C-alpha cells in the first residue's frame, strides 16, 4: 500500500507511464500476431505437403 501512496504523490507521471505501457503492449501484440501468422502458415504448408504425398 505504501508504494501506491508514493506513486500517487507523483501523479503527473502517470499518464506518460500509461501511454508507454499501452504502446509497449500494442507493439508486443503486433509482433505476436505476426509470429503466430508466420508459424500458422508454415504449419499449413507442411500439412498440405504431407497430405499431397
N, C-alpha and C positions, 0 to 999 in steps of 0.2 A: 504493500500500500504506500509505503514511503516513496518508492520510486515513482509511482503515479503522481504523487503530490509534487515532487521535484520537477518532473517533466511538465506538469501543469503550470508551474511558475514560469516556464519558458514557452509560453503559449504561442508567440508569433512564429516559432519554428515549425509548428505542427502542420500547417497547410503545405509547406515545401516538402516535409518528410512524407506526407500522404501522397503528394504528386509523384515524388521519387519512387515510392513503393508501387504506386499504380503503374508507372511507366515500366519498372522492372518486371512486374507481374505480366504486363501485356507483352513485353518482349519475350519473356520466357514462354508464354502461351503460344506465341507465333512460332518460336523455334521448335517447341514440342510438336505442334501441329504439322510443321513441315517435315520433321523427322518421322512422325507417325505415318504421314502420307508416303514418304520415300520407302519406309520399311514395308508398308502395306503393298505398294506397287511391286516391290521386289518379291514379296511372298506370292502375290498373284501371278507374277511372271513364272516363278518356279512351279507353281501349281499347274499352270497351263502347260508348261513344258512336260511335266510329269504325266499329265493327262493325255497329251498328244502321243507320247511314246507307248 
